[in-house]
Amino acid sequence: MSDPLRVIVVDDEPLARSGVAQLVRRDAELTVVAECADGRAALEAIERLRPDLVLLDVQMPELDGFEVLQQLDPRRLPAVIFVTAFDQFAVRAFEVHALDYLVKPFDDARFEAAMRRAKLELREGDGEQLTRRLTGLLEQLAGSAAAQGFLSRIVAKMAGHVRFVRVEELDWIEAADYCAKLHSGDKVHVIRESLQTLEQRLDPARFFRVHRSAIVNLDRVRELQPDPRGEHLVVLQNGTRLKLSRNRRGELENRLGQAI
């Protein structure tokens, strides 16, 4: 009998991660060599351990599953089974390029079927073909991002650490001289980039400059309130209140599809 296939399980949800790892351990032909809670840990583990197979969650903070793979040497990509909450339309790309995929929530039978396919492909299939398929998916993703031309994440450096802030995690962005402050929940990251430059690089369908000193994530806007001076305030879901410039009011009405 050949050696068990070496597997890394990656998921930022502890219960999901431990559940998948337990399913893997029930199969004598597989062995779990690492469990990773985020993209950074996954990247390090894959490069260090060189697994045969990675069960990779797609949606994770900082580095998602795709971004993990994009940072690996394309000549040394492991076989990958994506674990995702995407709907059936979104997983069509996986059907073409990936070894397999599991849509959350999945049952034991679906998991076992994916493992049977993985073992067959890895034992008897063409490893170079698997690599080509996965590389094709990464090229497709890169082409899509380039076509859109908008930021999907912002690099913030602080105290010797580098943090990747996903734009959908942002509540609002504040001008600070020649820098900008990224407000995300209770965290604030300062980057050396002007608000004007950021405005040009963010998707205008999702971000709006309410004032010369502030850009808001439209998904975080809770309501608009009049103030005593006859102007309006933009109120975010976390309670932050920001002034809305009078000359920006008409455009915001157009973005929201309703009059203020």
C-alpha angles and dihedrals in degrees: 000000000000123000117278116266111257113238135191119199117207123187131132092215108085097209093047091047095049091044093054091045090053091052090051092050091056088069114079090204092062134060129191110229097174143005115207128195099195144020096261093055090045092052092051094045095048092050093046102040102032095212124200093226137019124199096206128192110218100205113060133136122258096004117025124202095269092049090052090056093044090060094052125092103268089218091061104042114147123223108273136206109192118220109203147161091211118125124249094269092057095049095060089096089055091054089058101040113019131076087237142315137221120212114212124273097037129165130231093261093057091047092050091049090053091050092050090053092046094051092048093049094045095045100040108008134091109275092194090055091053090052092049091051093050092045088052091056092050091049089050091052092047091050092051092051092047092050092054093045094201129123117261093182138009124222113230120186119201132163092345094311128111118216125188109215113198111222093230088061092061122104096185143330124234128203114237111179105284092346136066131226116221110210113203116164107303093340127094122194122190118212131182097242130103123244090239092057092047092049090057092050099047124085106262090210089065106029130051132185104228095177137005088264102041142054119188133203101238090214088063096053110112101176148330119244130193116234126212092262093062094258130109137247125212109224117202126209091258091054098258110149119208130181117249112216113232092232090055096051097087094050092048089053088054092049093049093042094231141081121259 
